[in-house]
């Protein structure tokens, strides 16, 4: 049973997060053939201040 963890900034809307999870389930089903009913997706939401790109925290350089 696939168990997929995704880390994203908290800037995703509930609708965007739901769409992301549906698409991950669909692509995983296509790639490995698992029954979608047993594909687990866990989304970890991170505050922008906890994300660094190029040594700059996202909280200090504005929205993504």
N, C-alpha and C positions, 0 to 999 in steps of 0.2 A: 504494500500500500504506500504510494508516494506521500511524502510529508514535506511540503515546500514552505520555507520561511522567506519572507520578503520584508526588507526594511525600507521605509519611505518617510519623507518628511510629513509632518502633520498637516501640510497644506492641501492634501487630497480631500475632495469632497466625499461625503458618504456614497454618492452615486458613482464617482470616479473609482473609489476603492472597490465597490461591488463589481464594477465593470472589469477592473484589473483582475480580481479573483476569478470571475467567470472565464475570462480569456486564458488565464493560467491553467485552469482546469481543462478547458477545451484543447489547448496546445499540448498539455501533458498527455491527455487521452490520445491525441493524434500521434504523438511521438513514441509512447511506450505501450499504448493499447490498454491501459488500466481502465477499469470501470469508473466513470466519473463519480459515482456514489462513494468510492473509497479514496478519492484524491483529496488530501487535506491541504489547505492553504492557511498559513498564519501570517497576518500582517502586523509588523512591529512599527508603530508610529514614533518617530523621533522628532523632538523639537529642533527647529533650525539651528539653535545655538549649540546643539550637540553634534552637528555635522560640519566637517572641515573639508574644503576643496582647495587644493593648492596652498595649504597652510592658513587659509582664512576661514573662520567660522561663518556659516551661512547666516547666522544671526547678525554678523557685523557687516555684511556686504549687501543686505537687502534680500528681497524675495527671489526664489528660484524661477 
